[in-house]
Amino acid sequence: MFFDSHAHYDDERFDEDRDTLLEGMPQKGVSYIINAASDIPSSQECIRLANKYPFIFAAVGVHPHEVSQLTEESITAIEALAKEEKVVAIGEIGLDYYYDYSQRELQKHWFRKQLQLAKRIKLPVIIHDRDAHGDCMQIVKEEDISQIGGVFHCYSGSWEMARQLLDMGVYISVAGPVTFNNNVKTVEVVQKAPLDKLLIETDSPYLTPVPHRGKRNDSAYVRYVAEKIAQIKNISVEQVAKQTLDNAKRLFNIAD
């Protein structure tokens, strides 16, 4: 029923119960999960999990926190991994100016390089944008993301920025923070964005929605994001679940 379009089951916080948790997801109404990578080893683990579970698909790439060690050979390695059967996107890639774990110029350089790779091999992208809206927008415009499509995951920008992304054919993904008190900006985006351009996600194990905020997140909690969207748009949860599932399958080219 639900498509969790962004999770990290390669994270060490799932080491003790990963398989038990994942095996139970279909019974909890989770039909599909995209497991997004943060570096090359996690890209390999994402592929392993996707090959083990029919409802999991993988994204491969290097998160902005980890780009300081990248080389041209790394891009070649990512390209090889991206040719695996259940890889459906390059990601997560982008910019993070909140933590600045990597130098900003390096982040921008490798963001462009991975976007160019995605265009070359014709895969959509999953974009991480934290406190870097201006540079992210400049880069996706200059690299013409409309050629391949993609999603800004855990969207935190304004409605004006979202409108520009929608015009470029980019999807907006909504995560647990939409359920947090006083998150006016994301609520406005959900109100104004067409349902056929929204995705839902958990970003597990992070960003757990209310009423479980503060605990480890998992894909079963994506229903709380769908419920909040349904409340904001005054439609049924079933309608949100079906449309966001269809949207994700379209973006990631997943057939029934």
C-alpha positions as CSV (number, residue, x, y, z in Angstrom):
1,M,0.0,0.0,0.0
2,F,2.8,2.5,1.0
3,F,6.0,3.3,-1.0
4,D,8.7,4.5,1.4
5,S,10.8,6.3,-1.2
6,H,13.9,6.9,1.1
7,A,15.4,4.8,3.8
8,H,18.8,3.6,5.1
9,Y,18.6,0.0,6.2
10,D,22.4,-0.3,5.7
11,D,22.6,1.9,8.8
12,E,24.2,0.2,11.9
13,R,21.2,1.0,14.0
14,F,19.5,-1.9,12.2
15,D,22.3,-4.4,12.8
16,E,20.5,-6.3,15.5
17,D,17.1,-6.7,13.9
18,R,17.4,-5.7,10.2
19,D,16.1,-8.9,8.6
20,T,13.3,-9.5,11.1
21,L,12.1,-5.9,10.6
22,L,12.3,-6.0,6.8
23,E,10.6,-9.4,6.5
24,G,7.6,-7.9,8.3
25,M,7.2,-4.9,6.1
26,P,4.6,-6.3,3.6
27,Q,2.4,-7.3,6.5
28,K,2.6,-3.7,7.8
29,G,1.3,-2.3,4.5
30,V,4.7,-1.3,3.0
31,S,4.8,-2.4,-0.6
32,Y,8.1,-0.8,-1.8
33,I,11.2,0.7,-0.2
34,I,14.1,2.6,-1.9
35,N,17.3,2.2,0.1
36,A,19.5,5.2,-0.6
37,A,23.3,5.0,-0.3
38,S,25.7,7.4,1.4
39,D,29.0,6.1,0.1
40,I,30.4,3.3,-2.1
41,P,30.4,0.6,0.6
42,S,26.8,1.5,1.5
43,S,25.9,1.4,-2.2
44,Q,27.1,-2.2,-2.3
45,E,25.1,-3.0,0.8
46,C,22.0,-1.3,-0.7
47,I,22.3,-3.6,-3.7
48,R,22.7,-6.6,-1.4
49,L,19.5,-5.8,0.4
50,A,17.7,-5.1,-2.8
51,N,18.7,-8.5,-4.2
52,K,17.5,-10.2,-1.0
53,Y,14.1,-8.6,-0.7
54,P,11.8,-8.3,-3.8
55,F,10.2,-5.1,-2.5
56,I,13.4,-3.2,-1.9
57,F,15.2,-1.2,-4.7
58,A,18.6,0.5,-4.4
59,A,20.1,3.9,-5.1
60,V,23.8,4.3,-5.4
61,G,26.0,7.4,-4.9
62,V,27.9,9.4,-2.4
63,H,26.3,11.8,0.2
64,P,27.8,15.3,0.5
65,H,29.2,14.4,4.0
66,E,31.4,11.8,2.3
67,V,32.7,13.4,-0.8
68,S,36.1,14.5,0.4
69,Q,37.6,11.1,-0.4
70,L,36.1,10.9,-3.9
71,T,38.2,10.6,-7.1
72,E,37.4,10.1,-10.8
73,E,37.9,6.3,-10.1
74,S,35.1,6.6,-7.6
75,I,32.7,7.8,-10.3
76,T,33.7,4.8,-12.4
77,A,32.9,2.5,-9.5
78,I,29.5,4.1,-8.9
79,E,28.7,3.8,-12.6
80,A,29.5,0.1,-12.5
81,L,27.3,-0.4,-9.4
82,A,24.5,1.6,-11.1
83,K,24.3,-1.1,-13.8
84,E,23.1,-3.7,-11.3
85,E,19.6,-4.8,-12.0
86,K,17.7,-3.4,-9.0
87,V,19.5,0.0,-9.0
88,V,16.9,2.6,-9.9
89,A,18.6,6.0,-9.0
90,I,21.7,7.8,-8.3
91,G,21.6,9.0,-4.7
92,E,21.6,10.4,-2.3
93,I,23.7,13.2,-3.7
94,G,23.6,16.9,-3.1
95,L,24.8,19.6,-0.7
96,D,24.8,19.9,3.1
97,Y,25.8,23.3,4.5
98,Y,24.3,22.6,7.9
99,Y,27.2,20.3,9.1
100,D,29.8,21.2,6.4
101,Y,31.5,17.9,7.0
102,S,33.0,18.4,3.5
103,Q,34.3,21.6,2.0
104,R,31.5,23.4,0.0
105,E,33.5,23.6,-3.2
106,L,34.1,19.9,-3.1
107,Q,30.5,19.2,-2.4
108,K,29.4,21.2,-5.4
109,H,32.1,19.6,-7.6
110,W,31.0,16.1,-6.8
111,F,27.3,16.9,-6.9
112,R,27.8,18.0,-10.5
113,K,29.9,15.0,-11.3
114,Q,27.2,12.6,-10.0
115,L,24.5,14.5,-11.8
116,Q,26.5,14.2,-15.0
117,L,26.9,10.5,-14.4
118,A,23.1,10.1,-13.9
119,K,22.5,11.9,-17.2
120,R,25.0,9.7,-18.9
121,I,23.4,6.4,-17.7
122,K,19.8,7.8,-17.7
123,L,18.9,7.3,-14.1
124,P,16.9,9.7,-11.9
125,V,18.6,11.3,-8.9
126,I,17.8,11.5,-5.2
127,I,18.9,14.9,-3.9
128,H,19.9,15.9,-0.4
129,D,19.6,19.6,0.2
130,R,20.2,21.0,3.7
131,D,20.7,24.7,4.2
132,A,22.0,24.9,0.6
133,H,18.9,25.8,-1.4
134,G,20.5,28.5,-3.5
135,D,23.5,26.5,-4.7
136,C,21.4,23.3,-5.1
137,M,18.9,25.2,-7.4
138,Q,21.7,26.7,-9.4
139,I,23.4,23.4,-10.0
140,V,20.2,21.4,-10.9
141,K,19.3,24.2,-13.3
142,E,22.7,24.4,-14.9
143,E,23.0,20.6,-15.2
144,D,19.4,20.4,-16.5
145,I,17.9,17.9,-14.2
146,S,14.8,17.8,-16.4
147,Q,16.7,15.4,-18.7
148,I,16.5,12.6,-16.1
149,G,14.1,13.7,-13.4
150,G,14.6,13.2,-9.7
151,V,13.4,14.0,-6.2
152,F,14.4,16.4,-3.5
153,H,14.1,14.1,-0.5
154,C,12.9,15.3,2.9
155,Y,12.0,18.6,1.3
156,S,12.7,21.6,3.5
157,G,12.6,24.5,1.1
158,S,9.9,27.1,0.3
159,W,6.9,26.8,-1.9
160,E,8.5,29.2,-4.4
161,M,11.5,26.9,-4.7
162,A,9.2,23.8,-4.9
163,R,7.2,25.5,-7.7
164,Q,10.4,25.9,-9.8
165,L,11.4,22.3,-9.1
166,L,8.0,21.1,-10.2
167,D,8.3,23.1,-13.4
168,M,11.6,21.1,-14.1
169,G,9.7,17.8,-13.6
170,V,11.3,17.2,-10.1
171,Y,9.2,15.4,-7.4
172,I,9.0,16.7,-3.8
173,S,9.4,14.1,-1.1
174,V,7.7,14.6,2.3
175,A,9.1,13.0,5.5
176,G,8.4,12.9,9.2
177,P,9.0,16.6,9.9
178,V,5.7,17.4,8.2
179,T,4.1,16.0,11.4
180,F,6.2,18.3,13.7
181,N,4.5,21.2,15.4
182,N,4.9,24.6,13.7
183,N,6.3,23.2,10.5
184,V,4.4,25.8,8.5
185,K,6.7,25.8,5.4
186,T,6.3,22.1,4.6
187,V,2.6,22.2,5.3
188,E,2.3,25.1,2.7
189,V,4.2,23.1,0.1
190,V,1.9,20.0,0.7
191,Q,-1.1,22.2,0.4
192,K,0.0,23.8,-2.9
193,A,1.9,21.0,-4.7
194,P,-0.2,18.6,-6.8
195,L,-0.6,15.2,-5.3
196,D,0.8,13.6,-8.5
197,K,4.2,15.2,-7.8
198,L,4.6,14.2,-4.2
199,L,6.4,11.2,-2.7
200,I,6.4,10.0,0.9
201,E,9.4,8.7,2.9
202,T,10.8,7.9,6.3
203,D,14.6,8.5,5.9
204,S,14.8,5.6,8.4
205,P,16.3,5.5,11.0
206,Y,16.1,9.3,11.1
207,L,13.3,11.9,11.3
208,T,10.7,9.7,13.0
209,P,7.3,11.3,12.8
210,V,4.9,12.1,15.6
211,P,3.7,10.2,17.6
212,H,7.0,8.2,17.7
213,R,9.4,11.2,17.5
214,G,12.6,10.4,19.3
215,K,12.6,6.7,18.6
216,R,14.3,4.9,15.7
217,N,12.4,5.3,12.5
218,D,11.4,2.5,10.2
219,S,9.2,2.2,7.0
220,A,6.1,1.2,8.9
221,Y,5.9,4.8,10.2
222,V,5.5,6.2,6.7
223,R,1.8,5.9,7.2
224,Y,2.0,8.8,9.6
225,V,3.4,11.0,6.8
226,A,0.6,9.9,4.5
227,E,-2.0,10.6,7.2
228,K,-0.7,14.1,7.7
229,I,-0.8,14.8,3.9
230,A,-4.3,13.5,3.8
231,Q,-5.3,15.8,6.6
232,I,-3.7,18.8,5.0
233,K,-5.3,18.1,1.6
234,N,-8.6,16.9,3.0
235,I,-8.5,13.6,1.2
236,S,-8.3,10.0,2.2
237,V,-5.1,8.3,3.3
238,E,-5.8,5.6,0.7
239,Q,-5.8,8.2,-2.0
240,V,-2.4,9.6,-0.8
241,A,-1.0,6.1,-0.5
242,K,-2.1,5.0,-4.0
243,Q,-1.0,8.2,-5.7
244,T,2.4,8.5,-4.0
245,L,3.0,4.8,-4.8
246,D,2.2,5.4,-8.5
247,N,4.4,8.5,-8.5
248,A,7.4,6.7,-7.1
249,K,7.0,3.8,-9.5
250,R,6.9,6.2,-12.4
251,L,9.9,8.2,-11.2
252,F,12.0,5.1,-10.5
253,N,10.7,3.1,-13.5
254,I,9.5,0.2,-11.4
255,A,7.0,-2.1,-13.2
256,D,4.4,-4.2,-11.4
